[in-house]
């Protein structure tokens, strides 16, 4: 449970059942929120500031990470309807609890937290107390715990051990994070990516690197590096068909293929005969259990506090709320130096 914080009188805009932290207390009853009104078109809307229910809290959002899973809605896939709700898509938020519902524990008031919500592209968000993960005062200013929690959960599901041969296919946020964790676990890491800059980052972490271009050539290089044995664990982090094929090819007999990529743009073809013949385990590393997601976020909170370089290394770009469209554009295009972006609600317009 978070450390006890002192409470003050409720905000004038809130009902008597809500306790608000005086530091942010004012009479304004609205907030700014980014709203995706059409494909590739955000508008900044002024909307009513949400009031927490009895067992909820209101979080003043410091920032929210931009996730690859935001891109289908941003690009306009046919299964989405527009406009989305204000703040929606923002599921990697963090900030500080500044108001409580009547039944929420007073000790949350003033606590830095990360949230499990999907409307954090806004100045405020309302969440249940069961959707909060505490952040220490020593945690980095930029602390999107939800994606780091995913990263730690993928690593847990991969069961990587010292001395094992580990291939990471795709070096975005998750891939680079898994490569770093695997190297720290003293595994032998082979990192595959079409991005030369990302391969350079992985090499600096201690990985051997392979260009992910032609399937046969990439597989041949991994085969040469492993003396034909393949890799004990292969973590696919791209969400695309061709890298999934490479991942299937390079996993060793009796090995483990971990699917961490976000596959949302249609069906995938897999060589089930090859999987069956090799006798491999296939792990879907996408968590749906809130308990496991929060467990990963708690591990991430400890890791980011102990080693702030995690956030500096993997969250490379920051944007004000007014430039959220640029944040999504860059997440899609991945310009030089880009690993992951975050929208900072208190950041001045740039």
C-alpha positions as MATLAB code, in Angstrom:
seq = 'XXXXXXXXXXXXXXXXXXXXXXXXXXXXXXXXXXXXXXXXXXXXXXXXXXXXXXXXXXXXXXXXXXXXXXXXXXXXXXXXXXXXXXXXXXXXXXXXXXXXXXXXXXXXXXXXXXXXXXXXXXXXXXXXXXXXXXXXXXXXXXXXXXXXXXXXXXXXXXXXXXXXXXXXXXXXXXXXXXXXXXXXXXXXXXXXXXXXXXXXXXXXXXXXXXXXXXXXXXXXXXXXXXXXXXXXXXXXXXXXXXXXXXXXXXXXXXXXXXXXXXXXXXXXXXXXXXXXXXXXXXXXXXXXXXXXXXXXXXXXXXXXXXXXXXXXXXXXXXXXXXXXXXXXXXXXXXXXXXXXXXXXXXXXXX';
ca = [
       0.000    0.000    0.000;
       1.347    3.460   -0.809;
       2.673    5.780    1.834;
       0.106    7.903    3.677;
      -0.424   11.386    2.217;
      -2.350   14.254    3.780;
      -5.761   15.112    2.341;
      -7.290   18.549    1.915;
     -10.662   19.956    1.024;
     -12.395   18.746   -2.112;
     -12.088   20.609   -5.401;
     -14.920   23.109   -5.894;
     -15.823   21.372   -9.169;
     -16.234   17.976   -7.512;
     -19.198   16.645   -5.516;
     -18.857   16.445   -1.710;
     -18.079   12.705   -1.948;
     -14.750   13.442   -3.668;
     -11.574   14.352   -1.780;
      -9.021   16.287   -3.838;
      -5.393   17.120   -3.191;
      -5.100   20.848   -2.510;
      -1.999   21.280   -4.614;
      -4.081   20.865   -7.769;
      -7.380   22.078   -6.392;
      -9.003   24.779   -8.507;
     -12.427   25.640   -9.834;
     -11.951   24.522  -13.411;
     -14.242   21.630  -14.312;
     -12.808   20.843  -17.751;
      -9.631   19.355  -19.185;
      -7.864   18.931  -22.496;
      -7.964   15.532  -24.195;
      -6.743   14.269  -27.547;
      -9.528   12.763  -29.651;
      -9.008   10.700  -32.784;
     -11.869   11.992  -34.925;
     -10.860   10.329  -38.214;
      -7.953    8.257  -39.510;
      -4.701   10.206  -38.994;
      -6.562   13.161  -37.502;
      -6.456   14.070  -33.828;
      -8.186   17.099  -32.358;
      -7.504   18.553  -28.921;
     -10.896   18.831  -27.237;
     -11.880   20.609  -24.048;
     -14.163   18.187  -22.251;
     -15.585   17.794  -18.730;
     -13.001   16.680  -16.226;
     -14.065   13.199  -15.022;
     -15.291   12.691  -11.478;
     -14.180    9.510   -9.699;
     -16.815    7.042   -8.564;
     -16.903    5.734   -5.011;
     -14.054    3.229   -5.434;
     -12.154    5.182   -8.088;
      -9.421    7.822   -8.139;
      -8.668   10.662  -10.501;
      -5.113   10.802  -11.784;
      -3.504   13.957  -13.093;
      -1.691   12.474  -16.076;
       1.976   13.349  -16.489;
       2.295   11.382  -19.705;
       1.289    8.355  -21.713;
       3.339    6.098  -23.942;
       2.505    5.567  -27.608;
       2.051    1.877  -28.399;
       2.316   -0.011  -31.683;
      -1.202   -1.253  -30.964;
      -2.401    2.359  -31.435;
      -1.380    2.299  -35.086;
      -4.307    0.299  -36.564;
      -6.815    2.847  -35.220;
      -4.553    5.743  -36.239;
      -4.163    4.444  -39.784;
      -7.885    3.735  -40.228;
      -8.420   -0.023  -40.265;
     -11.994   -0.857  -41.303;
     -13.053   -2.341  -37.964;
     -12.804    1.032  -36.171;
     -15.563    3.643  -35.926;
     -14.788    7.342  -35.497;
     -14.641    9.530  -33.538;
     -13.097    7.657  -30.639;
     -13.780    8.848  -27.117;
     -11.598   11.721  -25.835;
      -8.336   10.349  -24.462;
      -8.941    6.891  -25.938;
      -6.015    4.730  -27.118;
      -3.908    6.084  -24.254;
      -3.292    2.932  -22.217;
       0.265    3.585  -20.993;
      -0.440    6.455  -18.609;
       1.273    7.559  -15.440;
       0.831   10.530  -13.119;
      -0.281   11.375   -9.604;
      -3.529   10.659   -7.749;
      -5.195   14.010   -7.055;
      -8.751   13.075   -6.135;
     -10.484   10.141   -4.446;
     -13.950    8.677   -4.542;
     -15.713    8.227   -1.208;
     -14.585    4.622   -0.682;
     -11.020    4.896   -2.028;
      -8.208    4.484    0.500;
      -6.921    7.896    1.607;
      -3.359    6.647    1.293;
      -3.563    6.836   -2.495;
      -3.925   10.619   -2.416;
      -0.766   12.270   -3.772;
       0.806    8.938   -4.776;
       2.694    8.646   -8.083;
       1.105    5.832  -10.057;
       0.894    4.111  -13.392;
      -2.549    3.090  -14.565;
      -4.387    0.374  -16.420;
      -6.757    2.506  -18.466;
      -7.320    3.347  -22.110;
      -8.133    7.090  -21.937;
      -4.864    8.630  -20.776;
      -4.190   10.846  -23.799;
      -5.660   13.579  -21.616;
      -4.857   15.816  -18.666;
      -6.856   13.650  -16.235;
      -8.106   10.074  -16.152;
     -10.389    8.212  -13.759;
      -9.511    4.628  -12.831;
     -10.435    2.036  -10.241;
      -8.004    1.514   -7.376;
      -7.441   -2.027   -8.667;
      -6.012   -0.484  -11.860;
      -3.193    1.395  -10.098;
       0.461    0.437   -9.685;
       2.516    2.630   -7.313;
       5.592    4.453   -8.598;
       8.303    5.487   -6.176;
       9.444    9.078   -5.925;
      12.801    7.906   -7.302;
      11.296    6.483  -10.501;
      12.126    8.376  -13.725;
       9.948   11.329  -14.730;
       9.007    9.427  -17.906;
       7.618    6.130  -16.612;
       5.103    4.317  -18.866;
       4.932    1.141  -16.773;
       2.416   -0.759  -18.897;
       4.765   -1.413  -21.856;
       7.678   -2.134  -19.537;
       5.386   -4.551  -17.706;
       4.651   -6.284  -21.025;
       8.375   -6.508  -21.633;
       9.051   -8.153  -18.273;
       6.131  -10.553  -18.733;
       7.420  -11.612  -22.166;
      10.822  -12.269  -20.634;
       9.210  -14.331  -17.869;
       7.224  -16.406  -20.379;
      10.362  -16.981  -22.489;
      12.154  -18.682  -19.549;
      15.601  -17.570  -20.710;
      18.488  -19.084  -18.775;
      22.208  -18.406  -18.523;
      24.126  -20.037  -21.362;
      21.083  -20.583  -23.587;
      21.107  -19.489  -27.228;
      18.475  -16.777  -27.633;
      17.396  -15.098  -30.871;
      15.375  -11.892  -30.810;
      13.647  -11.206  -34.127;
      12.802   -7.521  -34.453;
      14.399   -4.752  -32.408;
      11.749   -2.239  -31.486;
      10.894   -1.430  -27.877;
      10.121   -5.021  -26.850;
      12.891   -6.621  -28.900;
      15.607   -4.341  -27.584;
      14.307   -4.782  -24.049;
      14.324   -8.585  -24.342;
      17.828   -8.493  -25.838;
      19.019   -6.436  -22.881;
      17.342   -8.676  -20.289;
      18.667  -11.823  -21.976;
      22.207  -10.427  -22.058;
      21.929   -9.486  -18.377;
      20.814  -13.073  -17.713;
      24.087  -14.232  -19.346;
      22.405  -15.883  -22.314;
      24.023  -15.817  -25.728;
      21.930  -13.316  -27.687;
      21.533  -13.120  -31.458;
      19.545  -10.050  -32.511;
      17.916   -9.821  -35.947;
      16.598   -6.592  -37.452;
      16.359   -4.788  -40.781;
      17.247   -1.570  -38.934;
      21.015   -1.030  -38.800;
      20.731    1.503  -35.989;
      18.729   -0.934  -33.856;
      21.302   -3.638  -34.531;
      23.956   -1.217  -33.267;
      22.026   -0.718  -30.020;
      21.665   -4.466  -29.572;
      25.372   -4.968  -30.242;
      26.157   -2.420  -27.513;
      24.124   -4.617  -25.153;
      26.316   -7.602  -25.979;
      24.281   -9.242  -28.740;
      25.571  -10.734  -31.967;
      23.599   -9.119  -34.768;
      22.153  -10.330  -38.072;
      20.453   -8.266  -40.783;
      16.816   -9.316  -41.144;
      16.424   -9.062  -44.895;
      16.381  -12.100  -47.160;
      14.911  -15.059  -45.255;
      17.408  -17.610  -46.497;
      20.388  -15.379  -45.856;
      19.270  -14.458  -42.322;
      18.606  -18.084  -41.429;
      21.946  -19.125  -42.917;
      23.801  -16.602  -40.770;
      22.071  -17.792  -37.599;
      22.779  -21.395  -38.568;
      26.461  -20.524  -38.973;
      26.562  -18.712  -35.617;
      25.020  -21.718  -33.835;
      26.937  -24.456  -35.726;
      23.669  -25.634  -37.238;
      21.929  -26.169  -33.896;
      19.570  -23.185  -33.989;
      18.425  -21.251  -30.929;
      16.957  -22.618  -27.718;
      14.586  -19.661  -27.433;
      13.405  -17.409  -30.256;
      11.346  -14.324  -29.410;
       9.469  -12.846  -32.404;
       8.786   -9.145  -31.787;
       7.657   -7.703  -35.126;
       4.066   -8.777  -35.751;
       4.744   -9.548  -39.444;
       4.681  -12.738  -41.502;
       8.241  -12.863  -42.882;
      10.001  -12.411  -39.535;
       7.661  -15.043  -38.071;
       8.854  -17.411  -40.813;
      12.474  -16.662  -39.922;
      11.731  -17.231  -36.240;
      10.226  -20.642  -37.065;
      13.261  -21.576  -39.143;
      15.898  -20.733  -36.539;
      14.360  -22.270  -33.421;
      16.206  -25.424  -32.359;
      14.697  -28.880  -32.046;
      12.886  -28.987  -28.712;
      13.216  -25.212  -28.460;
      10.747  -22.493  -27.594;
       9.155  -20.003  -30.006;
       7.726  -16.978  -28.173;
       5.284  -14.745  -30.047;
       5.585  -11.218  -28.681;
       4.803   -9.346  -31.906;
       1.432   -7.637  -32.286;
      -0.260   -9.600  -35.113;
      -3.444   -7.684  -35.903;
      -3.536   -7.134  -39.634;
      -4.880  -10.471  -40.799;
      -4.260  -14.207  -40.734;
      -0.806  -15.768  -40.505;
       0.476  -18.888  -42.230;
       2.720  -21.142  -40.162;
       4.633  -24.267  -41.111;
       2.928  -26.571  -38.647;
       4.747  -29.573  -40.143;
       8.074  -27.918  -39.249;
       6.867  -26.990  -35.759;
       5.609  -30.528  -35.238;
       8.773  -32.170  -36.554;
      11.016  -30.004  -34.381;
       8.889  -30.684  -31.315;
       8.958  -27.043  -30.256;
       6.893  -25.216  -27.646;
       4.995  -22.190  -28.955;
       4.200  -19.485  -26.415;
       1.732  -16.642  -26.983;
       3.252  -13.985  -24.732;
       0.328  -11.546  -24.871;
      -1.172  -11.342  -21.386;
      -4.871  -10.874  -20.739;
      -4.823  -11.532  -16.995;
      -4.973   -8.202  -15.125;
      -3.155   -9.862  -12.242;
      -0.211  -10.856  -14.428;
      -0.164   -7.501  -16.198;
       0.031   -5.697  -12.845;
       2.705   -8.112  -11.662;
       4.821   -7.211  -14.698;
       4.223   -3.506  -14.077;
       5.336   -3.861  -10.460;
       8.540   -5.579  -11.600;
       9.030   -2.769  -14.101;
       8.520   -0.111  -11.407;
      11.321   -1.663   -9.361;
      13.577   -2.002  -12.424;
      13.089    1.600  -13.578;
      13.783    2.884  -10.075;
      16.925    0.783   -9.706;
      18.183    1.551  -13.219;
      16.755    4.735  -14.821;
      18.722    4.018  -18.004;
      15.884    1.650  -18.970;
      13.621    4.647  -19.637;
      16.308    6.759  -21.314;
      17.344    3.919  -23.610;
      13.918    2.752  -24.754;
      11.677    5.864  -24.561;
      13.553    8.032  -27.017;
      11.033   10.679  -28.130;
       8.721   13.013  -26.218;
       5.813   15.059  -27.582;
       3.342   17.594  -26.147;
      -0.326   16.652  -26.264;
      -0.809   19.135  -29.107;
       1.557   17.056  -31.279;
       0.077   13.650  -30.623;
      -0.416   13.164  -34.371;
       3.337   13.529  -34.880;
       3.892   10.981  -32.114;
       1.776    8.425  -33.983;
       3.385    9.301  -37.323;
       6.849    8.680  -35.930;
       5.781    5.477  -34.196;
       4.632    4.290  -37.622;
       7.617    5.509  -39.651;
      10.346    4.986  -37.012;
      12.803    7.685  -38.112;
      16.466    7.539  -37.150;
      16.937    7.202  -33.407;
      13.301    6.342  -32.688;
      12.495    3.415  -30.380;
       9.381    4.566  -28.520;
       7.545    7.852  -28.010;
       5.614    9.298  -25.102;
       3.074   12.122  -24.974;
       3.726   14.424  -22.001;
       0.632   16.380  -21.048;
       2.526   19.057  -19.110;
       5.073   19.579  -21.891;
       4.981   22.968  -23.575;
       3.713   23.067  -27.150;
       6.605   22.534  -29.556;
];
